């Protein structure tokens, strides 16, 4: 018996259908009662029951088709009110027509027409009232329980802030007690949203925190640049606020998934101060849609994110290739769950296995190739230069040859800022990879494109996960040098710009992504310690370990000799590089291959230096 009353979509629908039927009956009966001042003439009694049945026959199906039985009771909003108004109006138009052509009151003769209008308004009020009842109730009890909650200030009085406030007010089990908003927009000053005022500007956070005894801050600014977010966080810290939450991305808000439950802790990416990127999504869609796309290194940080972003643009087949079987399994399962209609093929293969690569290309004939597979750890590649060459140079060459032979349209090589004036094996091998793409672009066929960018946040083995683990253990946090600087990008941001560059590329270009301003690694370490609730050099020590082999204090995006050409996207530039002689390059590659096969480390380094000099 208890299962009958269990809260499910079916039981909720049955409840509202029955409630509407009762309210329709009450509305029609009250309409006649109001029309005749409480004394309904006896000749109308039989018709009232018929009108109730007729009204229910029209109203309930029309309500159903307007999705008025499949809404969230706690989050009912103006959109449901508009749907209710539309559905009620259509229902009563049909009801009026039915009465007009009936045998009982043809052409409304002797029929009290006012009862239709009164019924219409009563049905709208009663059916709307029951739908808004829970939200009103939660709002009332939420206001009454403010003493058990922590006073909260919301930064941003736009759509995101309004949705978060509405979500908090509709929930009985939240720790937030909103007291107002702050927003830098002059037109929003003093405005009231759901009973709460915009109390001032972002710069007023410290003053308001003291005056209103604020304990928590929610940042709801998804559409602004990170500088404003960083400013709000710094002011909150200045005010002594420890609990700072931030709203999810604009994409999640557009999709309607935002609530206070989606709020996340402030992360390093929120403090980078990077501007929002603008993409030509139509150009990317035209580039990807209905194409067979191969992504190498699909289990890695860049490759897996490229796979996620590519899947959104509906390729005819997404071919994932990596030698990491666990990683490939994980990304494949994730994509199958999130994109059930997408065709996905997963291949375990080493890009250095020429026979296997040719077999894959022959079978699938990919039209677009994103080459993200690479050895990327600088110190490890310094110790294993032969492996760096075999994978980053000759693996790339094998893929480029297969792309050319089997008719790929575009080959996009993921390069790095370490390829400029390379001081490491990893950077040098990536520069040679760019040269291979430049050489192949001189042939008629596939278009070969390279894209350079810096470090991506949270990539495997990068500085941020390492710092996070060191902080978890209580320190010390190890920084190589106090002056060490690096460019950083969000993984999703980098991948979207790679796709945009791929769509724009005509062949032979080395695209350079605008990385913003370089970040001091020491400042990054301090920020991560603070985000974890500690004070640097007080709770957790920072130690300097010295620059490792192959590292630079600062990574360039271009050499002193190189310049850039602007493109249609303000975040993407083209490096002006000297031309590559394909015959000379082939000869040098054969030479370095022979040396690498003999494991002659010193000779490998010397040979690479000569190639790139």
C-alpha positions as CSV (number, residue, x, y, z in Angstrom):
1,X,0.0,0.0,0.0
2,X,2.8,2.4,0.8
3,X,4.1,2.2,-2.8
4,X,0.8,3.7,-4.0
5,X,1.6,7.0,-2.2
6,X,5.3,7.0,-3.1
7,X,6.4,10.2,-4.8
8,X,6.9,9.4,-8.5
9,X,6.1,11.2,-11.8
10,X,3.0,9.0,-12.2
11,X,1.6,9.7,-8.7
12,X,2.3,13.5,-9.1
13,X,0.5,13.5,-12.4
14,X,-2.5,11.6,-11.0
15,X,-2.6,14.0,-8.0
16,X,-2.7,17.1,-10.2
17,X,-5.2,15.6,-12.7
18,X,-7.6,14.8,-9.8
19,X,-7.0,18.2,-8.2
20,X,-7.7,20.0,-11.5
21,X,-10.9,18.0,-12.0
22,X,-12.1,19.0,-8.5
23,X,-11.1,22.6,-9.0
24,X,-12.8,22.8,-12.4
25,X,-16.0,21.5,-10.8
26,X,-15.7,24.0,-7.9
27,X,-15.0,26.9,-10.4
28,X,-18.0,26.2,-12.6
29,X,-20.3,25.8,-9.6
30,X,-19.0,29.0,-8.0
31,X,-19.4,30.8,-11.4
32,X,-23.1,30.1,-11.4
33,X,-23.4,30.9,-7.7
34,X,-21.7,34.3,-8.3
35,X,-23.7,35.0,-11.5
36,X,-27.0,34.4,-9.7
37,X,-26.1,36.0,-6.3
38,X,-26.1,32.7,-4.5
39,X,-29.5,31.6,-5.8
40,X,-29.0,29.3,-8.9
41,X,-32.3,28.8,-10.8
42,X,-33.4,25.1,-10.9
43,X,-33.4,24.9,-14.7
44,X,-29.6,25.3,-14.7
45,X,-28.8,22.4,-12.2
46,X,-28.7,19.7,-14.9
47,X,-26.6,21.8,-17.2
48,X,-23.9,22.6,-14.5
49,X,-22.9,19.0,-14.2
50,X,-22.7,18.7,-18.1
51,X,-20.7,21.9,-18.2
52,X,-18.3,20.6,-15.6
53,X,-17.8,17.4,-17.6
54,X,-17.3,19.3,-20.8
55,X,-14.8,21.7,-19.2
56,X,-12.8,18.8,-17.8
57,X,-12.8,17.0,-21.2
58,X,-11.2,20.1,-22.8
59,X,-9.1,21.5,-20.0
60,X,-7.2,18.3,-18.7
61,X,-5.9,17.1,-22.2
62,X,-4.9,20.7,-23.1
63,X,-3.1,21.1,-19.8
64,X,-1.3,17.9,-20.4
65,X,-0.1,18.9,-23.9
66,X,1.1,22.2,-22.4
67,X,3.3,20.2,-19.9
68,X,1.4,21.5,-16.9
69,X,1.6,18.0,-15.3
70,X,5.4,17.6,-15.8
71,X,6.8,20.6,-14.0
72,X,8.9,20.9,-10.9
73,X,6.6,21.8,-8.0
74,X,9.4,23.5,-6.0
75,X,10.7,25.5,-9.0
76,X,7.5,26.5,-10.7
77,X,8.0,29.9,-12.4
78,X,6.6,32.5,-14.7
79,X,6.9,30.2,-17.7
80,X,4.4,27.8,-16.1
81,X,2.1,30.7,-15.4
82,X,2.2,31.7,-19.1
83,X,1.6,28.1,-20.2
84,X,-1.3,27.9,-17.7
85,X,-2.8,31.2,-19.1
86,X,-2.4,29.9,-22.7
87,X,-3.9,26.5,-21.9
88,X,-6.8,27.9,-20.0
89,X,-7.7,30.4,-22.7
90,X,-7.6,27.7,-25.5
91,X,-9.7,25.3,-23.3
92,X,-12.4,27.9,-22.7
93,X,-12.5,28.9,-26.4
94,X,-13.3,25.3,-27.2
95,X,-15.8,25.2,-24.3
96,X,-17.5,28.3,-25.5
97,X,-17.8,27.0,-29.1
98,X,-19.1,23.6,-27.8
99,X,-21.9,25.4,-25.8
100,X,-22.6,27.7,-28.7
101,X,-23.4,24.8,-31.1
102,X,-25.1,22.6,-28.4
103,X,-28.8,21.7,-28.4
104,X,-29.3,23.0,-24.9
105,X,-28.4,26.7,-25.6
106,X,-28.1,27.2,-29.3
107,X,-26.3,30.5,-30.0
108,X,-26.2,31.1,-26.2
109,X,-29.9,31.7,-26.1
110,X,-31.1,31.8,-22.5
111,X,-27.5,31.0,-21.4
112,X,-25.7,33.1,-18.7
113,X,-22.6,33.9,-20.7
114,X,-20.9,35.5,-17.8
115,X,-20.5,32.1,-16.2
116,X,-18.0,31.2,-18.9
117,X,-15.8,34.2,-18.1
118,X,-16.1,33.8,-14.4
119,X,-15.2,30.0,-14.7
120,X,-12.3,31.0,-16.8
121,X,-10.8,33.3,-14.2
122,X,-11.6,30.9,-11.3
123,X,-9.9,27.9,-13.1
124,X,-6.9,30.0,-13.8
125,X,-6.6,31.2,-10.2
126,X,-7.4,27.9,-8.5
127,X,-5.2,25.7,-10.9
128,X,-2.4,28.2,-10.7
129,X,-2.7,28.5,-7.0
130,X,-2.2,24.8,-6.4
131,X,0.8,24.8,-8.7
132,X,2.4,27.7,-6.9
133,X,1.4,26.5,-3.4
134,X,4.5,24.6,-2.6
135,X,6.8,27.4,-3.7
136,X,4.9,29.9,-1.7
137,X,5.0,27.6,1.3
138,X,8.7,27.0,1.0
139,X,9.3,30.7,0.7
140,X,7.3,31.4,3.9
141,X,9.0,28.7,6.0
142,X,12.3,29.5,4.4
143,X,12.0,33.1,5.6
144,X,11.0,31.8,9.1
145,X,14.1,29.6,9.4
146,X,16.6,32.3,8.6
147,X,17.9,32.2,12.2
148,X,19.3,28.7,11.5
149,X,21.1,29.7,8.4
150,X,24.2,31.7,7.6
151,X,23.7,35.2,6.1
152,X,24.7,35.2,2.5
153,X,25.5,37.9,0.0
154,X,25.0,37.2,-3.7
155,X,27.4,38.9,-6.2
156,X,25.6,39.5,-9.4
157,X,22.0,40.6,-9.8
158,X,21.5,39.1,-13.2
159,X,19.8,35.9,-14.4
160,X,22.2,33.6,-12.6
161,X,21.8,35.5,-9.3
162,X,18.0,35.4,-9.6
163,X,18.0,31.7,-10.4
164,X,20.2,30.9,-7.4
165,X,18.1,33.1,-5.1
166,X,14.9,31.4,-6.3
167,X,16.4,28.0,-5.8
168,X,17.4,28.8,-2.2
169,X,14.0,30.3,-1.4
170,X,12.4,27.1,-2.8
171,X,14.3,24.8,-0.6
172,X,13.8,24.0,3.1
173,X,17.1,22.3,3.6
174,X,19.8,24.9,2.7
175,X,22.4,26.6,4.9
176,X,22.1,29.9,3.0
177,X,20.1,32.9,4.2
178,X,20.4,35.5,1.4
179,X,20.3,39.1,2.6
180,X,20.8,40.9,-0.7
181,X,22.9,41.4,-3.9
182,X,25.9,43.5,-5.0
183,X,26.3,44.4,-8.7
184,X,28.4,47.0,-10.5
185,X,25.6,47.8,-13.0
186,X,24.3,51.4,-12.2
187,X,20.7,50.5,-13.3
188,X,20.5,47.7,-10.8
189,X,21.3,49.7,-7.7
190,X,18.4,49.6,-5.3
191,X,16.4,47.2,-7.4
192,X,14.5,44.5,-5.5
193,X,14.6,40.9,-6.7
194,X,12.2,38.4,-4.9
195,X,12.1,40.8,-1.9
196,X,15.9,41.3,-1.6
197,X,17.6,44.6,-2.6
198,X,20.7,45.2,-4.6
199,X,22.7,46.7,-1.6
200,X,25.6,48.2,-3.5
201,X,28.5,47.5,-5.8
202,X,31.2,44.8,-5.7
203,X,33.6,47.2,-4.0
204,X,31.1,47.5,-1.1
205,X,31.6,43.8,-0.1
206,X,33.8,44.5,3.0
207,X,31.5,47.3,4.2
208,X,28.3,45.2,3.7
209,X,29.9,42.1,5.2
210,X,30.5,44.0,8.4
211,X,27.1,45.8,8.5
212,X,25.0,42.8,7.6
213,X,27.1,40.2,9.5
214,X,27.6,38.2,6.3
215,X,29.1,34.7,6.6
216,X,29.0,33.4,3.1
217,X,29.4,34.8,-0.4
218,X,27.9,33.4,-3.7
219,X,29.4,34.7,-6.9
220,X,26.9,34.5,-9.7
221,X,28.8,36.2,-12.6
222,X,29.1,33.6,-15.4
223,X,29.1,36.0,-18.3
224,X,31.8,38.4,-17.0
225,X,35.6,38.2,-17.2
226,X,37.6,36.5,-14.5
227,X,39.1,39.8,-13.4
228,X,35.8,40.8,-11.8
229,X,35.4,37.4,-10.2
230,X,39.0,37.7,-8.8
231,X,38.2,41.2,-7.5
232,X,35.1,39.9,-5.7
233,X,37.1,37.0,-4.1
234,X,39.9,39.3,-2.9
235,X,37.4,41.7,-1.3
236,X,35.6,38.8,0.3
237,X,38.9,37.6,1.8
238,X,39.6,41.1,2.9
239,X,36.3,41.0,4.7
240,X,37.3,37.7,6.4
241,X,34.8,35.6,4.6
242,X,35.9,31.9,4.4
243,X,33.0,30.4,2.7
244,X,32.9,31.5,-1.0
245,X,31.0,29.7,-3.6
246,X,30.8,30.3,-7.4
247,X,28.0,29.6,-9.9
248,X,28.6,27.1,-12.7
249,X,29.3,28.0,-16.3
250,X,27.0,30.0,-18.6
251,X,26.4,26.9,-20.6
252,X,24.9,25.1,-17.6
253,X,22.7,28.1,-16.8
254,X,21.4,28.3,-20.4
255,X,20.5,24.6,-20.1
256,X,18.5,25.3,-17.0
257,X,20.6,23.2,-14.6
258,X,21.6,25.9,-12.2
259,X,20.6,25.9,-8.5
260,X,22.3,26.4,-5.2
261,X,23.2,22.7,-5.3
262,X,25.4,23.3,-8.4
263,X,27.5,25.9,-6.7
264,X,31.2,25.0,-6.5
265,X,34.2,26.0,-4.5
266,X,36.4,28.7,-6.0
267,X,39.1,27.0,-8.1
268,X,42.4,28.2,-9.5
269,X,40.8,28.7,-12.9
270,X,38.5,31.3,-11.4
271,X,41.5,33.4,-10.4
272,X,43.4,33.4,-13.7
273,X,41.9,36.7,-14.8
274,X,41.4,35.4,-18.4
275,X,38.8,36.9,-20.7
276,X,35.9,34.9,-22.1
277,X,36.7,33.4,-25.5
278,X,34.4,34.1,-28.5
279,X,34.0,31.3,-31.0
280,X,32.5,31.0,-34.4
281,X,30.5,27.9,-33.6
282,X,28.9,27.7,-37.1
283,X,32.4,27.5,-38.6
284,X,33.4,24.7,-36.2
285,X,30.1,22.9,-36.8
286,X,30.7,23.1,-40.6
287,X,34.2,21.7,-40.0
288,X,33.1,18.7,-37.7
289,X,29.5,17.8,-38.4
290,X,29.0,14.5,-40.3
291,X,32.8,14.0,-40.7
292,X,34.7,11.0,-39.5
293,X,37.1,12.4,-36.8
294,X,40.2,10.6,-35.4
295,X,41.7,11.8,-32.1
296,X,45.0,10.4,-31.1
297,X,46.0,10.5,-27.5
298,X,42.3,10.4,-26.7
299,X,42.9,9.1,-23.2
300,X,45.0,12.1,-22.2
301,X,44.0,15.5,-20.8
302,X,43.9,17.3,-24.1
303,X,42.7,14.3,-26.2
304,X,39.8,13.4,-23.9
305,X,38.6,17.1,-23.7
306,X,38.9,17.3,-27.5
307,X,36.8,14.2,-27.7
308,X,34.1,15.7,-25.5
309,X,34.0,19.0,-27.4
310,X,34.1,17.2,-30.8
311,X,31.1,15.0,-29.8
312,X,29.0,18.1,-29.3
313,X,29.3,19.0,-33.0
314,X,27.9,15.6,-34.2
315,X,30.6,13.9,-36.3
316,X,29.5,10.9,-38.3
317,X,32.0,8.8,-36.3
318,X,34.4,9.6,-33.5
319,X,37.5,7.4,-33.6
320,X,39.5,7.4,-30.4
321,X,43.0,6.1,-30.4
322,X,45.5,5.7,-27.5
323,X,47.7,3.0,-26.0
324,X,46.2,3.6,-22.5
325,X,43.4,1.0,-22.4
326,X,42.0,2.2,-19.1
327,X,41.9,5.8,-20.2
328,X,40.3,4.9,-23.6
329,X,37.7,2.7,-21.8
330,X,36.8,5.6,-19.4
331,X,36.4,8.3,-22.1
332,X,34.5,5.9,-24.4
333,X,32.0,5.0,-21.6
334,X,31.6,8.7,-20.7
335,X,30.9,9.7,-24.3
336,X,28.4,6.8,-24.8
337,X,26.5,7.9,-21.7
338,X,26.5,11.7,-22.6
339,X,26.0,11.2,-26.4
340,X,24.0,8.0,-26.8
341,X,23.3,8.7,-30.5
342,X,27.0,9.3,-31.4
343,X,28.9,6.5,-33.2
344,X,32.2,5.8,-31.3
345,X,35.0,3.5,-32.2
346,X,37.9,2.9,-29.7
347,X,41.3,1.7,-30.8
348,X,44.3,0.6,-28.7
349,X,47.4,1.4,-30.7
350,X,50.8,2.9,-30.5
351,X,51.3,5.8,-33.0
352,X,54.8,4.4,-33.7
353,X,53.3,1.1,-35.1
354,X,53.2,2.1,-38.8
355,X,51.5,-1.1,-39.9
356,X,48.7,-0.8,-37.3
357,X,48.2,2.9,-38.0
358,X,47.9,2.3,-41.8
359,X,45.5,-0.5,-41.1
360,X,43.3,1.8,-39.1
361,X,43.5,4.6,-41.7
362,X,42.7,2.2,-44.5
363,X,39.6,0.8,-42.7
364,X,38.1,4.0,-41.4
365,X,39.6,6.7,-43.7
366,X,39.3,9.6,-41.2
367,X,38.6,13.0,-42.7
368,X,39.9,15.0,-39.8
369,X,42.8,14.0,-37.6
370,X,43.5,15.7,-34.2
371,X,47.0,14.6,-33.2
372,X,47.3,15.0,-29.4
373,X,49.3,11.9,-28.6
374,X,52.8,12.9,-27.2
375,X,55.3,12.4,-24.5
376,X,55.1,15.8,-22.7
377,X,57.0,15.6,-19.3
378,X,60.1,17.7,-19.7
379,X,62.4,16.1,-17.1
380,X,61.5,12.5,-18.2
381,X,62.2,13.3,-21.8
382,X,65.6,14.8,-20.9
383,X,66.5,11.3,-19.5
384,X,64.9,9.4,-22.4
385,X,65.6,11.5,-25.6
386,X,65.4,8.4,-27.8
387,X,61.8,7.8,-26.7
388,X,60.9,11.5,-27.2
389,X,62.2,11.3,-30.8
390,X,60.5,8.0,-31.6
391,X,57.1,9.1,-30.3
392,X,56.9,12.9,-30.8
393,X,58.7,13.0,-34.1
394,X,58.4,9.6,-35.9
395,X,54.9,8.9,-34.4
396,X,53.8,12.2,-35.9
397,X,55.5,11.4,-39.2
398,X,53.7,8.0,-39.4
399,X,50.3,9.7,-38.8
400,X,51.1,12.5,-41.3
401,X,52.0,10.0,-44.0
402,X,48.9,7.9,-43.3
403,X,46.7,11.0,-43.4
404,X,48.2,12.0,-46.7
405,X,48.0,8.5,-48.2
406,X,44.4,7.8,-47.2
407,X,42.9,11.1,-48.1
408,X,42.4,12.9,-44.8
409,X,41.1,16.5,-45.3
410,X,42.9,18.1,-42.4
411,X,45.6,17.1,-39.9
412,X,45.8,19.2,-36.8
413,X,49.0,18.8,-34.7
414,X,48.9,19.9,-31.1
415,X,52.1,21.7,-30.4
416,X,53.4,23.7,-27.4
417,X,54.9,27.0,-26.3
418,X,58.0,24.9,-25.5
419,X,58.7,24.5,-29.2
420,X,59.9,28.1,-29.4
421,X,63.7,28.4,-28.9
422,X,63.5,24.9,-27.4
423,X,65.7,24.2,-24.4
424,X,64.3,20.7,-23.8
425,X,63.9,17.5,-25.7
426,X,60.1,17.7,-25.4
427,X,60.1,21.2,-26.9
428,X,62.6,20.4,-29.7
429,X,60.7,17.3,-30.8
430,X,57.5,19.3,-30.9
431,X,59.1,21.9,-33.1
432,X,60.2,19.1,-35.5
433,X,56.6,17.9,-35.5
434,X,55.6,21.4,-36.7
435,X,58.2,21.2,-39.4
436,X,56.9,17.8,-40.6
437,X,53.4,19.4,-40.9
438,X,54.9,22.4,-42.8
439,X,56.6,20.0,-45.2
440,X,53.5,17.8,-45.8
441,X,51.4,20.9,-46.4
442,X,53.5,21.6,-49.5
443,X,52.1,18.5,-51.1
444,X,48.7,18.4,-52.8
445,X,46.2,16.7,-50.5
446,X,45.5,17.0,-46.8
447,X,45.9,20.3,-45.1
448,X,48.4,20.1,-42.3
449,X,48.1,22.6,-39.4
450,X,49.9,23.1,-36.1
451,X,48.5,24.8,-33.0
452,X,50.7,26.1,-30.2
453,X,49.6,26.8,-26.6
454,X,51.0,26.7,-23.1
455,X,50.1,24.7,-20.0
456,X,46.5,23.5,-19.4
457,X,45.1,23.6,-16.0
458,X,44.7,20.3,-14.2
459,X,46.3,18.2,-16.9
460,X,47.8,14.9,-15.7
461,X,51.2,15.4,-14.2
462,X,51.0,19.2,-14.4
463,X,51.8,21.6,-11.5
464,X,48.3,22.0,-10.1
465,X,47.5,18.3,-9.3
466,X,51.1,18.1,-7.8
467,X,50.5,21.1,-5.6
468,X,47.1,19.8,-4.6
469,X,48.6,16.5,-3.4
470,X,51.4,18.3,-1.5
471,X,48.9,20.6,0.2
472,X,46.8,17.5,1.2
473,X,49.9,16.0,2.9
474,X,50.5,19.2,4.8
475,X,53.3,20.5,2.6
476,X,55.8,21.6,1.8
477,X,54.8,22.9,-1.6
478,X,57.7,22.6,-4.0
479,X,58.3,25.5,-6.4
480,X,61.4,25.3,-8.7
481,X,62.2,29.0,-8.7
482,X,60.5,32.1,-7.3
483,X,60.7,33.8,-10.7
484,X,59.3,30.8,-12.7
485,X,56.4,31.9,-15.0
486,X,54.1,29.9,-17.2
487,X,51.1,30.5,-19.5
488,X,48.0,28.7,-18.5
489,X,44.7,27.9,-20.2
490,X,41.6,25.9,-19.3
491,X,41.6,22.6,-21.1
492,X,38.1,23.2,-22.6
493,X,39.2,26.7,-23.7
494,X,42.4,25.3,-25.4
495,X,40.5,22.5,-27.1
496,X,37.8,24.8,-28.5
497,X,40.4,27.2,-29.9
498,X,42.2,24.2,-31.4
499,X,39.0,23.2,-33.2
500,X,38.5,26.8,-34.3
501,X,42.0,27.0,-35.7
502,X,41.5,23.7,-37.4
503,X,38.4,25.0,-39.0
504,X,40.2,28.2,-40.2
505,X,43.4,26.5,-41.4
506,X,44.2,26.4,-45.1
507,X,47.3,24.3,-44.6
508,X,50.9,25.0,-43.5
509,X,50.0,27.4,-40.7
510,X,51.4,27.3,-37.2
511,X,48.6,28.9,-35.1
512,X,49.4,30.6,-31.8
513,X,46.7,30.8,-29.2
514,X,46.5,34.0,-27.1
515,X,47.5,32.7,-23.7
516,X,46.8,35.9,-21.8
517,X,49.3,37.0,-19.2
518,X,51.9,34.5,-17.8
519,X,51.3,33.5,-14.2
520,X,54.1,33.2,-11.6
521,X,54.2,29.6,-10.3
522,X,54.9,31.0,-6.8
523,X,51.7,33.1,-6.9
524,X,49.8,30.0,-8.1
525,X,51.2,28.0,-5.2
526,X,50.2,30.6,-2.7
527,X,46.7,30.9,-4.2
528,X,46.1,27.2,-4.0
529,X,47.2,27.1,-0.4
530,X,44.7,29.9,0.4
531,X,41.9,28.1,-1.5
532,X,42.5,25.1,0.7
533,X,41.9,27.3,3.8
534,X,45.6,27.7,4.9
535,X,48.1,30.6,4.9
536,X,51.2,30.2,2.8
537,X,54.5,30.0,4.8
538,X,52.5,29.9,8.0
539,X,50.3,26.8,7.9
540,X,52.0,25.3,4.8
541,X,55.6,25.9,3.8
542,X,56.8,26.7,0.3
543,X,60.3,25.5,-0.7
544,X,62.4,26.2,-3.8
545,X,64.0,23.1,-5.4
546,X,65.8,24.7,-8.4
547,X,65.2,24.6,-12.1
548,X,65.1,21.1,-13.6
549,X,67.0,20.0,-16.7
550,X,65.4,21.3,-19.9
551,X,63.2,24.0,-18.1
552,X,63.2,27.7,-18.7
553,X,62.2,30.4,-16.3
554,X,59.8,31.8,-18.9
555,X,58.2,30.2,-22.0
556,X,57.9,32.3,-25.1
557,X,55.0,32.1,-27.6
558,X,57.2,33.3,-30.5
559,X,60.9,33.7,-31.2
560,X,62.4,37.2,-31.5
561,X,62.5,36.6,-35.3
562,X,58.9,35.4,-35.6
563,X,56.0,37.8,-36.0
564,X,52.3,37.0,-36.1
565,X,49.5,37.6,-38.5
566,X,46.0,38.3,-37.0
567,X,43.1,36.1,-37.9
568,X,39.3,36.5,-37.7
569,X,39.4,35.3,-34.1
570,X,41.1,37.7,-31.7
571,X,42.4,34.8,-29.6
572,X,44.2,33.1,-32.6
573,X,47.2,34.2,-34.5
574,X,49.4,32.7,-37.2
575,X,53.2,32.6,-36.6
576,X,55.3,33.8,-39.5
577,X,57.9,31.0,-39.8
578,X,60.6,30.3,-42.3
579,X,59.8,27.8,-45.0
580,X,60.8,24.1,-44.6
581,X,62.7,22.3,-47.3
582,X,61.0,18.8,-47.4
583,X,64.1,17.0,-48.9
584,X,66.5,18.5,-46.4
585,X,64.1,17.6,-43.6
586,X,63.7,14.0,-44.8
587,X,67.5,13.6,-44.8
588,X,67.8,15.0,-41.3
589,X,65.0,12.8,-40.0
590,X,66.7,9.7,-41.4
591,X,69.9,10.7,-39.8
592,X,68.4,11.3,-36.4
593,X,66.4,8.0,-36.6
594,X,69.6,6.1,-37.0
595,X,71.1,7.8,-34.0
596,X,68.0,7.3,-31.9
597,X,68.0,3.6,-32.7
598,X,71.5,3.3,-31.3
599,X,70.5,5.0,-28.0
600,X,73.3,7.6,-28.4
601,X,71.9,10.3,-26.1
602,X,74.6,13.0,-26.7
603,X,74.5,12.6,-30.4
604,X,70.6,12.9,-30.4
605,X,70.8,16.2,-28.6
606,X,73.5,17.5,-31.0
607,X,71.7,16.4,-34.1
608,X,68.4,18.1,-32.9
609,X,70.3,21.3,-32.2
610,X,71.7,21.3,-35.7
611,X,68.2,20.6,-37.2
612,X,66.7,23.6,-35.4
613,X,69.6,26.0,-35.7
